[in-house]
Amino acid sequence: MARETWHVDRQVKSLGFAALNLIRVLTVVTLSREGVNAQFLSHEHPVGAGEIRLGTSNAQTGRLGFEGTAIKLGSFACLTRANKEGGVFGRKLVLVYYDDRGEPIEAVSNTERLIDQDRVFALMNFLGTPTCRSVLPMLNEAHMVLLGPVSGAAFLRQPMQPLIFNTRASYGEEAEVLVAHLVADLGCKRIALFRQDDSYGDAGKVAVLDALRRRGLQLVGEGDYVRNSVGAPDALYHIAKTKPDAVILFGTYKPCADFIRGAKQTGLKNTVFCNVSSVGTEPLIKYLAEDGDGVVVSQVVPSPFDDALPLVHDYQMDMRAIGATELSYMSLEAYVNSLVMVTALRQAGPNLSEEALIHSLENLSIDFRSFAIHFTPDTRQGTHQVFLTKIDHGRSVPIEKLDPADFGR
């Protein structure tokens, strides 16, 4: 694995690290697949006279590499601008990034390095439910803030985690929006679930079941696939034979694209396929190609292509400033998270400390017009807003409701 230290003045230094001793890593893994017990983590998170170090672990390679790379670019775009404006009371913002390939055990190793070796001040933009679950005990042990985990899982929200500040709607809220529109707009009653077989998919299943239960409905079919794999023929068979009106998918873009294409080939031409935001909208569109039209995706930020919104205008301008040409929902989400972090650091004042950052975040409110981020001492859920989109000729198009004509209804 390699560390990347982004000095956010467009100078990048790459340093190699030998892999940690496997036995040492395994000592922090519990009997659960994704749990850890943090041990001997530093409680000192210093702020230098000239810089503030922020840490991230997410997938830069592998099946989730597109999403992790998009997160890096969105963060870099925002923090580069902040540094050009003088940083935070004269301190430059430095990003330290590790690649965990979407695997919990690597996220644990990376987080330990970020806290104990790199001595970062705070963490942000960790990607994925399994990886976020794996590092949760470490945050509490080290008393370190994690801002904007890219996961809608309930365990990050209930009970309230004092050190975790969520900047996206929950999976429960995304599932509620999708099910509400499927039932109200299209009259769907036979709804199936395709999901990843881990805590991400588990969280999705709970969210969908709750939304269905509120309407007196149950799943008509279910299938899953192994994380970081692709093929799921058994899942396709079990779901297709139930002839569902709609399928809600909690997975990553390649398995979801393969499932949707295979389902259409088996005759589910009028079935509505609905993905949640964490699927990776842009690679999903790419992999689906002509099979993408009509596929629905719930989003937790507005369209990154709508520059009529001041937030998106600034995002696009700052992305161009660092030479980034590909816009995406994921990079916009990371840009928002970074903007929240910069705002909170500045509001915390020149005498920065962990408690000052927490107090600043607890009292932070930013109105982006299209949506807002608002925390209080009693809530760490900054927004509840979900945006509905559909794929139309290779583009993600914001919509207000589902049109029966798109699905042969």
C-alpha positions as a Markdown table, in Angstrom:
| # | Residue | x | y | z |
|---|---|---|---|---|
| 1 | Met | 0.0 | 0.0 | 0.0 |
| 2 | Ala | 1.2 | 3.5 | -0.6 |
| 3 | Arg | 0.6 | 6.7 | 1.2 |
| 4 | Glu | -0.1 | 10.0 | -0.6 |
| 5 | Thr | 0.6 | 13.2 | 1.1 |
| 6 | Trp | -1.3 | 16.0 | -0.8 |
| 7 | His | 0.2 | 19.4 | 0.1 |
| 8 | Val | -2.7 | 21.0 | -1.7 |
| 9 | Asp | -0.4 | 23.5 | -3.4 |
| 10 | Arg | -0.3 | 21.1 | -6.3 |
| 11 | Gln | 2.9 | 19.5 | -5.1 |
| 12 | Val | 2.5 | 15.8 | -4.4 |
| 13 | Lys | 4.9 | 13.6 | -2.5 |
| 14 | Ser | 4.5 | 9.8 | -2.6 |
| 15 | Leu | 6.2 | 7.7 | 0.1 |
| 16 | Gly | 6.3 | 3.9 | 0.2 |
| 17 | Phe | 5.4 | 1.8 | 3.3 |
| 18 | Ala | 6.1 | -1.8 | 3.9 |
| 19 | Ala | 3.0 | -3.8 | 4.8 |
| 20 | Leu | 2.3 | -4.0 | 8.6 |
| 21 | Asn | 3.0 | -7.3 | 10.3 |
| 22 | Leu | -0.1 | -9.4 | 9.6 |
| 23 | Ile | -0.3 | -10.8 | 13.1 |
| 24 | Arg | -0.3 | -7.2 | 14.5 |
| 25 | Val | -3.2 | -6.3 | 12.2 |
| 26 | Leu | -5.1 | -9.3 | 13.1 |
| 27 | Thr | -4.9 | -8.5 | 16.8 |
| 28 | Val | -7.4 | -5.7 | 16.3 |
| 29 | Val | -9.9 | -7.8 | 14.4 |
| 30 | Thr | -12.8 | -9.2 | 16.4 |
| 31 | Leu | -14.8 | -12.3 | 15.7 |
| 32 | Ser | -17.2 | -10.2 | 13.5 |
| 33 | Arg | -16.3 | -9.8 | 9.9 |
| 34 | Glu | -15.8 | -6.1 | 10.1 |
| 35 | Gly | -15.3 | -5.2 | 13.7 |
| 36 | Val | -12.1 | -4.1 | 15.4 |
| 37 | Asn | -10.9 | -3.2 | 18.9 |
| 38 | Ala | -8.5 | -0.2 | 18.7 |
| 39 | Gln | -5.4 | -0.5 | 20.8 |
| 40 | Phe | -2.8 | 2.0 | 22.0 |
| 41 | Leu | -3.9 | 4.8 | 19.6 |
| 42 | Ser | -2.5 | 8.3 | 20.2 |
| 43 | His | -4.8 | 10.8 | 21.9 |
| 44 | Glu | -2.6 | 13.6 | 20.7 |
| 45 | His | -3.7 | 15.2 | 17.4 |
| 46 | Pro | -1.3 | 18.1 | 17.0 |
| 47 | Val | -1.7 | 21.2 | 14.8 |
| 48 | Gly | 1.5 | 22.5 | 13.4 |
| 49 | Ala | 2.3 | 26.2 | 13.1 |
| 50 | Gly | 2.1 | 26.0 | 9.4 |
| 51 | Glu | -0.3 | 23.2 | 8.5 |
| 52 | Ile | -3.3 | 21.1 | 9.5 |
| 53 | Arg | -3.1 | 17.5 | 8.5 |
| 54 | Leu | -6.4 | 15.7 | 7.5 |
| 55 | Gly | -6.5 | 12.0 | 6.8 |
| 56 | Thr | -8.6 | 9.7 | 4.6 |
| 57 | Ser | -8.7 | 6.0 | 3.8 |
| 58 | Asn | -10.7 | 4.8 | 0.9 |
| 59 | Ala | -10.5 | 2.7 | -2.2 |
| 60 | Gln | -8.2 | 4.2 | -4.8 |
| 61 | Thr | -7.8 | 0.9 | -6.7 |
| 62 | Gly | -10.0 | -2.1 | -7.2 |
| 63 | Arg | -13.8 | -2.2 | -7.9 |
| 64 | Leu | -14.3 | 1.1 | -5.9 |
| 65 | Gly | -11.3 | 2.9 | -7.3 |
| 66 | Phe | -13.4 | 5.3 | -9.4 |
| 67 | Glu | -15.3 | 6.4 | -6.4 |
| 68 | Gly | -12.2 | 6.9 | -4.2 |
| 69 | Thr | -10.4 | 8.8 | -6.9 |
| 70 | Ala | -13.4 | 11.0 | -7.4 |
| 71 | Ile | -13.5 | 11.7 | -3.6 |
| 72 | Lys | -9.8 | 12.6 | -3.7 |
| 73 | Leu | -10.3 | 15.1 | -6.6 |
| 74 | Gly | -13.3 | 16.7 | -5.0 |
| 75 | Ser | -11.4 | 17.2 | -1.7 |
| 76 | Phe | -8.3 | 18.4 | -3.5 |
| 77 | Ala | -10.3 | 21.0 | -5.5 |
| 78 | Cys | -11.9 | 22.5 | -2.4 |
| 79 | Leu | -8.8 | 22.5 | -0.2 |
| 80 | Thr | -6.6 | 23.9 | -3.0 |
| 81 | Arg | -9.0 | 26.9 | -3.2 |
| 82 | Ala | -8.9 | 27.2 | 0.6 |
| 83 | Asn | -5.2 | 27.3 | 0.7 |
| 84 | Lys | -5.1 | 30.0 | -2.1 |
| 85 | Glu | -7.3 | 32.0 | 0.2 |
| 86 | Gly | -4.8 | 31.8 | 3.1 |
| 87 | Gly | -5.7 | 28.4 | 4.5 |
| 88 | Val | -7.0 | 28.4 | 8.1 |
| 89 | Phe | -5.4 | 31.3 | 10.0 |
| 90 | Gly | -2.3 | 31.0 | 7.9 |
| 91 | Arg | -2.0 | 27.2 | 8.2 |
| 92 | Lys | -2.1 | 25.1 | 5.0 |
| 93 | Leu | -4.4 | 22.2 | 4.7 |
| 94 | Val | -2.6 | 18.9 | 3.9 |
| 95 | Leu | -4.3 | 15.7 | 2.8 |
| 96 | Val | -2.8 | 12.3 | 3.7 |
| 97 | Tyr | -4.5 | 9.6 | 1.7 |
| 98 | Tyr | -4.3 | 5.8 | 1.9 |
| 99 | Asp | -5.8 | 3.1 | -0.4 |
| 100 | Asp | -7.7 | 0.5 | 1.4 |
| 101 | Arg | -9.3 | -1.1 | -1.7 |
| 102 | Gly | -12.6 | -1.1 | 0.1 |
| 103 | Glu | -11.4 | -3.8 | 2.5 |
| 104 | Pro | -12.0 | -3.4 | 6.3 |
| 105 | Ile | -8.8 | -4.9 | 7.5 |
| 106 | Glu | -6.8 | -2.4 | 5.3 |
| 107 | Ala | -8.9 | 0.5 | 6.5 |
| 108 | Val | -7.9 | -0.5 | 10.1 |
| 109 | Ser | -4.2 | -0.5 | 9.2 |
| 110 | Asn | -4.5 | 2.8 | 7.4 |
| 111 | Thr | -6.4 | 4.5 | 10.2 |
| 112 | Glu | -3.8 | 3.4 | 12.7 |
| 113 | Arg | -1.0 | 4.9 | 10.5 |
| 114 | Leu | -3.0 | 8.1 | 10.1 |
| 115 | Ile | -3.4 | 8.5 | 13.8 |
| 116 | Asp | -0.1 | 7.2 | 15.2 |
| 117 | Gln | 2.4 | 7.9 | 12.5 |
| 118 | Asp | 1.0 | 10.7 | 10.4 |
| 119 | Arg | -0.5 | 12.5 | 13.4 |
| 120 | Val | -3.5 | 13.9 | 11.5 |
| 121 | Phe | -5.8 | 16.3 | 13.2 |
| 122 | Ala | -9.1 | 14.9 | 11.9 |
| 123 | Leu | -10.5 | 12.3 | 9.4 |
| 124 | Met | -12.9 | 12.8 | 6.6 |
| 125 | Asn | -14.4 | 11.1 | 3.5 |
| 126 | Phe | -14.0 | 7.5 | 4.5 |
| 127 | Leu | -15.8 | 5.4 | 1.8 |
| 128 | Gly | -18.0 | 2.5 | 2.5 |
| 129 | Thr | -20.1 | 0.9 | 5.2 |
| 130 | Pro | -17.8 | -2.1 | 6.0 |
| 131 | Thr | -14.7 | 0.1 | 6.3 |
| 132 | Cys | -16.5 | 2.7 | 8.4 |
| 133 | Arg | -17.8 | 0.0 | 10.7 |
| 134 | Ser | -14.3 | -1.4 | 11.1 |
| 135 | Val | -12.7 | 1.9 | 12.3 |
| 136 | Leu | -15.5 | 3.0 | 14.5 |
| 137 | Pro | -13.9 | 1.7 | 17.8 |
| 138 | Met | -10.6 | 3.4 | 16.7 |
| 139 | Leu | -12.3 | 6.8 | 16.5 |
| 140 | Asn | -13.6 | 6.5 | 20.0 |
| 141 | Glu | -10.3 | 5.2 | 21.4 |
| 142 | Ala | -8.3 | 8.0 | 19.8 |
| 143 | His | -11.0 | 10.7 | 20.3 |
| 144 | Met | -10.8 | 11.7 | 16.7 |
| 145 | Val | -13.5 | 13.4 | 14.5 |
| 146 | Leu | -14.6 | 11.7 | 11.3 |
| 147 | Leu | -16.5 | 14.1 | 9.0 |
| 148 | Gly | -18.6 | 13.0 | 6.1 |
| 149 | Pro | -18.3 | 9.2 | 6.0 |
| 150 | Val | -19.6 | 8.2 | 2.6 |
| 151 | Ser | -22.2 | 5.7 | 4.0 |
| 152 | Gly | -25.8 | 6.0 | 4.9 |
| 153 | Ala | -25.7 | 3.1 | 7.5 |
| 154 | Ala | -27.8 | 3.5 | 10.6 |
| 155 | Phe | -24.9 | 2.6 | 13.0 |
| 156 | Leu | -23.2 | 5.8 | 12.1 |
| 157 | Arg | -26.3 | 7.7 | 13.2 |
| 158 | Gln | -28.2 | 5.7 | 15.9 |
| 159 | Pro | -27.3 | 5.9 | 18.7 |
| 160 | Met | -25.6 | 9.3 | 18.0 |
| 161 | Gln | -21.9 | 9.0 | 17.6 |
| 162 | Pro | -20.4 | 12.2 | 19.1 |
| 163 | Leu | -17.3 | 12.1 | 16.9 |
| 164 | Ile | -19.0 | 11.3 | 13.6 |
| 165 | Phe | -20.6 | 14.1 | 11.6 |
| 166 | Asn | -22.8 | 12.8 | 8.8 |
| 167 | Thr | -23.3 | 15.1 | 5.7 |
| 168 | Arg | -25.5 | 12.8 | 3.6 |
| 169 | Ala | -29.0 | 11.3 | 4.0 |
| 170 | Ser | -29.2 | 7.9 | 5.4 |
| 171 | Tyr | -29.9 | 4.7 | 3.5 |
| 172 | Gly | -33.3 | 4.6 | 5.2 |
| 173 | Glu | -34.1 | 8.0 | 3.7 |
| 174 | Glu | -32.9 | 7.0 | 0.3 |
| 175 | Ala | -34.9 | 3.7 | 0.4 |
| 176 | Glu | -38.0 | 5.6 | 1.6 |
| 177 | Val | -37.8 | 8.0 | -1.3 |
| 178 | Leu | -37.4 | 5.2 | -3.8 |
| 179 | Val | -40.2 | 3.0 | -2.4 |
| 180 | Ala | -42.5 | 6.0 | -2.1 |
| 181 | His | -42.1 | 6.9 | -5.7 |
| 182 | Leu | -42.3 | 3.3 | -6.9 |
| 183 | Val | -45.6 | 2.9 | -5.1 |
| 184 | Ala | -47.2 | 6.3 | -5.6 |
| 185 | Asp | -46.0 | 7.1 | -9.1 |
| 186 | Leu | -46.1 | 3.7 | -10.7 |
| 187 | Gly | -48.3 | 1.5 | -8.5 |
| 188 | Cys | -45.5 | -1.0 | -7.9 |
| 189 | Lys | -46.3 | -3.7 | -5.3 |
| 190 | Arg | -43.9 | -6.5 | -6.2 |
| 191 | Ile | -40.5 | -5.2 | -5.2 |
| 192 | Ala | -37.3 | -7.2 | -5.0 |
| 193 | Leu | -33.8 | -6.5 | -3.6 |
| 194 | Phe | -30.3 | -7.1 | -5.0 |
| 195 | Arg | -27.6 | -6.4 | -2.5 |
| 196 | Gln | -23.9 | -6.8 | -1.5 |
| 197 | Asp | -23.4 | -9.5 | 1.0 |
| 198 | Asp | -21.9 | -7.5 | 3.9 |
| 199 | Ser | -22.9 | -4.7 | 6.3 |
| 200 | Tyr | -23.6 | -2.3 | 3.4 |
| 201 | Gly | -26.1 | -4.8 | 1.9 |
| 202 | Asp | -27.4 | -5.6 | 5.3 |
| 203 | Ala | -28.1 | -1.9 | 6.0 |
| 204 | Gly | -29.8 | -1.6 | 2.6 |
| 205 | Lys | -32.0 | -4.6 | 3.4 |
| 206 | Val | -33.2 | -3.1 | 6.7 |
| 207 | Ala | -33.9 | 0.2 | 5.0 |
| 208 | Val | -35.9 | -1.3 | 2.2 |
| 209 | Leu | -37.9 | -3.7 | 4.5 |
| 210 | Asp | -38.8 | -0.7 | 6.7 |
| 211 | Ala | -40.0 | 1.4 | 3.8 |
| 212 | Leu | -42.1 | -1.6 | 2.5 |
| 213 | Arg | -43.5 | -2.4 | 5.9 |
| 214 | Arg | -44.8 | 1.1 | 6.2 |
| 215 | Arg | -46.9 | 0.4 | 3.1 |
| 216 | Gly | -48.0 | -3.1 | 4.1 |
| 217 | Leu | -45.7 | -4.7 | 1.5 |
| 218 | Gln | -42.9 | -7.3 | 1.7 |
| 219 | Leu | -40.0 | -8.3 | -0.6 |
| 220 | Val | -41.0 | -10.7 | -3.3 |
| 221 | Gly | -37.4 | -11.7 | -4.0 |
| 222 | Glu | -33.9 | -11.2 | -2.8 |
| 223 | Gly | -30.4 | -12.0 | -4.1 |
| 224 | Asp | -26.8 | -11.0 | -3.1 |
| 225 | Tyr | -23.2 | -11.1 | -4.3 |
| 226 | Val | -19.8 | -11.2 | -2.5 |
| 227 | Arg | -18.1 | -7.8 | -2.0 |
| 228 | Asn | -15.4 | -7.0 | -4.6 |
| 229 | Ser | -16.8 | -9.8 | -6.9 |
| 230 | Val | -18.8 | -9.4 | -10.1 |
| 231 | Gly | -20.9 | -12.4 | -11.1 |
| 232 | Ala | -24.1 | -13.2 | -9.3 |
| 233 | Pro | -26.0 | -15.6 | -11.5 |
| 234 | Asp | -27.9 | -17.3 | -8.6 |
| 235 | Ala | -29.1 | -13.9 | -7.4 |
| 236 | Leu | -30.3 | -13.0 | -10.9 |
| 237 | Tyr | -32.2 | -16.3 | -11.3 |
| 238 | His | -33.9 | -16.1 | -7.9 |
| 239 | Ile | -35.0 | -12.5 | -8.5 |
| 240 | Ala | -36.0 | -12.9 | -12.1 |
| 241 | Lys | -38.3 | -15.8 | -11.5 |
| 242 | Thr | -40.4 | -13.6 | -9.1 |
| 243 | Lys | -41.2 | -11.2 | -12.0 |
| 244 | Pro | -40.9 | -8.1 | -9.8 |
| 245 | Asp | -42.4 | -4.7 | -10.7 |
| 246 | Ala | -39.2 | -3.1 | -9.4 |
| 247 | Val | -35.7 | -4.1 | -8.0 |
| 248 | Ile | -33.9 | -1.9 | -5.6 |
| 249 | Leu | -30.1 | -2.4 | -5.7 |
| 250 | Phe | -27.6 | -1.8 | -2.9 |
| 251 | Gly | -24.3 | -2.6 | -4.5 |
| 252 | Thr | -21.4 | -1.2 | -6.5 |
| 253 | Tyr | -21.6 | -0.2 | -10.1 |
| 254 | Lys | -20.2 | -3.3 | -11.9 |
| 255 | Pro | -22.3 | -6.0 | -10.2 |
| 256 | Cys | -25.4 | -3.7 | -10.4 |
| 257 | Ala | -24.8 | -3.0 | -14.1 |
| 258 | Asp | -24.3 | -6.7 | -14.8 |
| 259 | Phe | -27.4 | -7.6 | -12.9 |
| 260 | Ile | -29.6 | -5.0 | -14.7 |
| 261 | Arg | -28.3 | -6.1 | -18.1 |
| 262 | Gly | -28.9 | -9.7 | -17.3 |
| 263 | Ala | -32.3 | -9.1 | -15.9 |
| 264 | Lys | -33.4 | -7.3 | -19.1 |
| 265 | Gln | -32.0 | -10.1 | -21.2 |
| 266 | Thr | -34.2 | -12.6 | -19.2 |
| 267 | Gly | -37.3 | -10.6 | -20.1 |
| 268 | Leu | -37.7 | -8.0 | -17.3 |
| 269 | Lys | -38.1 | -5.3 | -19.9 |
| 270 | Asn | -40.6 | -3.2 | -17.9 |
| 271 | Thr | -39.1 | -3.7 | -14.5 |
| 272 | Val | -37.9 | -0.6 | -12.7 |
| 273 | Phe | -34.3 | -0.7 | -11.5 |
| 274 | Cys | -33.4 | 1.6 | -8.7 |
| 275 | Asn | -30.0 | 2.2 | -7.3 |
| 276 | Val | -28.9 | 4.2 | -4.2 |
| 277 | Ser | -26.3 | 7.0 | -4.4 |
| 278 | Ser | -23.3 | 4.9 | -3.3 |
| 279 | Val | -23.5 | 2.8 | -6.5 |
| 280 | Gly | -21.2 | 5.3 | -8.4 |
| 281 | Thr | -23.5 | 6.9 | -10.9 |
| 282 | Glu | -21.0 | 7.8 | -13.7 |
| 283 | Pro | -19.3 | 4.3 | -13.9 |
| 284 | Leu | -22.8 | 2.7 | -13.7 |
| 285 | Ile | -23.8 | 4.7 | -16.8 |
| 286 | Lys | -20.6 | 3.8 | -18.5 |
| 287 | Tyr | -21.0 | 0.0 | -17.9 |
| 288 | Leu | -24.7 | -0.1 | -18.7 |
| 289 | Ala | -24.3 | 1.8 | -22.0 |
| 290 | Glu | -27.6 | 1.4 | -24.0 |
| 291 | Asp | -29.1 | -0.7 | -21.2 |
| 292 | Gly | -29.0 | 2.3 | -18.9 |
| 293 | Asp | -32.0 | 4.3 | -20.1 |
| 294 | Gly | -34.7 | 4.5 | -17.4 |
| 295 | Val | -32.5 | 3.3 | -14.5 |
| 296 | Val | -33.2 | 5.3 | -11.4 |
| 297 | Val | -30.6 | 6.5 | -8.9 |
| 298 | Ser | -31.3 | 8.3 | -5.7 |
| 299 | Gln | -28.7 | 11.0 | -4.9 |
| 300 | Val | -27.6 | 12.9 | -1.7 |
| 301 | Val | -26.2 | 16.0 | -3.5 |
| 302 | Pro | -27.7 | 18.0 | -6.3 |
| 303 | Ser | -26.5 | 17.5 | -9.9 |
| 304 | Pro | -22.8 | 18.2 | -10.4 |
| 305 | Phe | -23.7 | 19.4 | -13.9 |
| 306 | Asp | -26.2 | 22.1 | -12.9 |
| 307 | Asp | -23.9 | 25.2 | -12.7 |
| 308 | Ala | -27.0 | 27.4 | -12.1 |
| 309 | Leu | -26.5 | 26.5 | -8.4 |
| 310 | Pro | -23.9 | 28.6 | -6.7 |
| 311 | Leu | -22.4 | 25.5 | -5.0 |
| 312 | Val | -22.1 | 23.6 | -8.2 |
| 313 | His | -20.7 | 26.7 | -10.0 |
| 314 | Asp | -17.9 | 26.9 | -7.4 |
| 315 | Tyr | -17.3 | 23.2 | -7.5 |
| 316 | Gln | -16.9 | 23.2 | -11.3 |
| 317 | Met | -14.6 | 26.2 | -11.2 |
| 318 | Asp | -12.4 | 24.6 | -8.5 |
| 319 | Met | -12.3 | 21.3 | -10.3 |
| 320 | Arg | -11.1 | 23.0 | -13.5 |
| 321 | Ala | -8.5 | 24.9 | -11.5 |
| 322 | Ile | -6.8 | 21.6 | -10.5 |
| 323 | Gly | -7.1 | 20.2 | -14.1 |
| 324 | Ala | -9.9 | 17.8 | -13.3 |
| 325 | Thr | -12.2 | 17.2 | -16.3 |
| 326 | Glu | -14.6 | 14.6 | -15.1 |
| 327 | Leu | -17.5 | 15.8 | -12.9 |
| 328 | Ser | -19.4 | 13.3 | -10.7 |
| 329 | Tyr | -21.8 | 13.1 | -7.8 |
| 330 | Met | -19.1 | 11.5 | -5.6 |
| 331 | Ser | -16.6 | 14.3 | -6.2 |
| 332 | Leu | -19.2 | 16.9 | -5.5 |
| 333 | Glu | -20.1 | 15.1 | -2.2 |
| 334 | Ala | -16.4 | 15.1 | -1.2 |
| 335 | Tyr | -16.2 | 18.8 | -2.2 |
| 336 | Val | -19.1 | 19.5 | 0.1 |
| 337 | Asn | -17.5 | 17.6 | 3.0 |
| 338 | Ser | -14.3 | 19.4 | 2.5 |
| 339 | Leu | -16.1 | 22.8 | 2.4 |
| 340 | Val | -17.8 | 21.9 | 5.7 |
| 341 | Met | -14.4 | 20.9 | 7.2 |
| 342 | Val | -12.8 | 24.2 | 6.1 |
| 343 | Thr | -15.7 | 26.2 | 7.4 |
| 344 | Ala | -15.7 | 24.5 | 10.8 |
| 345 | Leu | -11.9 | 24.9 | 11.2 |
| 346 | Arg | -12.1 | 28.6 | 10.4 |
| 347 | Gln | -15.0 | 29.0 | 12.8 |
| 348 | Ala | -13.1 | 27.2 | 15.5 |
| 349 | Gly | -10.6 | 30.1 | 15.7 |
| 350 | Pro | -6.8 | 30.3 | 15.7 |
| 351 | Asn | -6.3 | 28.3 | 18.9 |
| 352 | Leu | -7.4 | 25.0 | 17.3 |
| 353 | Ser | -8.1 | 22.0 | 19.4 |
| 354 | Glu | -10.2 | 18.8 | 19.1 |
| 355 | Glu | -12.8 | 20.3 | 21.4 |
| 356 | Ala | -12.8 | 23.5 | 19.5 |
| 357 | Leu | -13.5 | 21.7 | 16.2 |
| 358 | Ile | -16.3 | 19.6 | 17.8 |
| 359 | His | -17.9 | 22.7 | 19.2 |
| 360 | Ser | -17.6 | 24.4 | 15.9 |
| 361 | Leu | -19.2 | 21.5 | 14.0 |
| 362 | Glu | -22.0 | 21.2 | 16.6 |
| 363 | Asn | -23.0 | 24.8 | 15.8 |
| 364 | Leu | -22.4 | 24.8 | 12.1 |
| 365 | Ser | -25.1 | 25.7 | 9.6 |
| 366 | Ile | -24.4 | 26.2 | 5.8 |
| 367 | Asp | -27.2 | 27.0 | 3.3 |
| 368 | Phe | -26.3 | 25.9 | -0.2 |
| 369 | Arg | -29.7 | 27.0 | -1.5 |
| 370 | Ser | -30.3 | 23.6 | -3.1 |
| 371 | Phe | -29.8 | 22.0 | 0.3 |
| 372 | Ala | -28.3 | 22.7 | 3.7 |
| 373 | Ile | -25.9 | 21.2 | 6.2 |
| 374 | His | -27.0 | 21.9 | 9.8 |
| 375 | Phe | -25.7 | 20.3 | 13.0 |
| 376 | Thr | -26.5 | 20.8 | 16.7 |
| 377 | Pro | -25.1 | 19.5 | 19.9 |
| 378 | Asp | -27.9 | 16.9 | 19.9 |
| 379 | Thr | -27.6 | 15.7 | 16.3 |
| 380 | Arg | -24.9 | 14.6 | 14.0 |
| 381 | Gln | -27.1 | 14.2 | 10.9 |
| 382 | Gly | -26.5 | 17.3 | 8.9 |
| 383 | Thr | -29.1 | 16.8 | 6.1 |
| 384 | His | -32.0 | 14.5 | 5.3 |
| 385 | Gln | -32.4 | 15.6 | 1.6 |
| 386 | Val | -32.5 | 13.0 | -1.2 |
| 387 | Phe | -32.6 | 13.9 | -4.9 |
| 388 | Leu | -34.2 | 11.6 | -7.5 |
| 389 | Thr | -32.5 | 11.1 | -10.9 |
| 390 | Lys | -32.8 | 8.7 | -13.9 |
| 391 | Ile | -30.4 | 7.7 | -16.6 |
| 392 | Asp | -31.4 | 9.2 | -20.0 |
| 393 | His | -29.1 | 8.6 | -23.1 |
| 394 | Gly | -25.9 | 8.4 | -21.1 |
| 395 | Arg | -26.7 | 11.3 | -18.7 |
| 396 | Ser | -28.0 | 11.4 | -15.1 |
| 397 | Val | -31.1 | 13.7 | -15.3 |
| 398 | Pro | -32.8 | 15.1 | -12.1 |
| 399 | Ile | -36.5 | 14.3 | -12.0 |
| 400 | Glu | -39.4 | 15.1 | -9.7 |
| 401 | Lys | -41.3 | 11.8 | -10.0 |
| 402 | Leu | -41.2 | 8.6 | -12.0 |
| 403 | Asp | -43.0 | 8.6 | -15.3 |
| 404 | Pro | -45.0 | 5.4 | -16.2 |
| 405 | Ala | -44.2 | 6.0 | -19.8 |
| 406 | Asp | -40.5 | 5.3 | -19.2 |
| 407 | Phe | -41.3 | 1.8 | -18.0 |
| 408 | Gly | -44.1 | 0.7 | -20.3 |
| 409 | Arg | -46.8 | 1.3 | -17.7 |
